[in-house]
Amino acid sequence: MGKSGFFKALSWLLLLALLGWAVRKVPWTATWQALRRFPIGTLAALLALNLLILWLFALRWWWLLRLASHPVPWQRLTAYRLAAFSVSYFTPGTQFGGEPLQVLALKQREGVPVAQATASVALDKLLELVGNFGFLLLGALALFGVGLVGPSARWGLLTGAAAMAGGAAGYLVLVCRGAAPLTRLASRLPRLERLTHGLAQTEAAAQDICRRQGVIVWGLALSLPVWAALIAEYALMTRGLGIALTLPQILVLMTAARLAFLLPLLPGGLGVLEAGLMFTIGALGYDPAHGLALALLIRLRDLAVGAAGLFFAHRLGVQALAKQTTD
């Protein structure tokens, strides 16, 4: 077996080990009981909506690459996003980690220069962060509106989310105005010359994309269809479980789930998501078992998406290794 064959076999073993570990953590009997409660029509609508959400996830990235004069077909970007999701989901952390794989895919598969590829991924992630933390601001207001948190907790969440959203938005504004804050910071460290050069190229590429008027506004506007679809997804899941929630209550559930995934604990917020949704559903006046059922449905969805993403990540990794061994 040659070097490339060894790495290919090793990558398959790691792929199967990750999937096996994740599958063993799901109580399948309880998941099946939750699924049995779903009307067939609601389940079909939920599956169709999830396909739409996967398609929408690549929308903003596709748009940014077109602005950078490097158009890439939408379906391939969706595959790359799925691969990045699997890396972020199955590894410990706060749902980051798959971005280098997106850059690698653009460079290896699409011929996009590293600076432009990194800039497109970074801008997409920054716009996503602004949207995520902006949603947490809305979620904090919803939490207070349904009476689940007191003023001190509400202001803590509002302050934290506003600070993070403001930080990401502030960096975007600086770059779009021609500044290069990270390059200037790295230039003060003489041992990081290579990093400084890479940052300078990336921030210059980001500035080139941002020269178009209204990039930040339009980039954030492109997040709205995704959030609307996610809200509709939670509404369908809870109705399928026999719970009729108001819009503020749905926002509260989504906030609890979002906070669980942001915590730097186990992969995919394992355990935190289940506990958070059980507590939140109970606090809303419903049986906490509904919260566990909802968490299991989310786990089942994420495992299915993650499995597809691991397949794409495996293909990208093997192709990159094969190219390195032949160069």
Secondary structure, 3 states (H helix, E strand, C coil): CCHHHHHHHHHHHHHHHHHHHHHHCCCHHHHHHHHHCCCHHHHHHHHHHHHHHHHHHCHHHHHHHHHCCCCCCHHHHHHHHHHHHHHHHCCCCCCCCCHHHHHHHHHHHHCCCHHHHHHHHHHHHHHHHHHHHHHHHHHHHHHHHCCCCCHHHHHHHHHHHHHHHHHHHHHHHHHHCCCCHHHHHHHCCHHHHHHHHHHHHHHHHHHHHHCCCCHHHHHHHCCHHHHHHHHHHHHHHHHHCCCCCCHHHHHHHHHHHHHHHHCCCCHHHCCHHHHHHHHHHHHCCCCHHHHHHHHHHHHHHHHHHHHHHHHHHHHHHHHHHHHHHHC
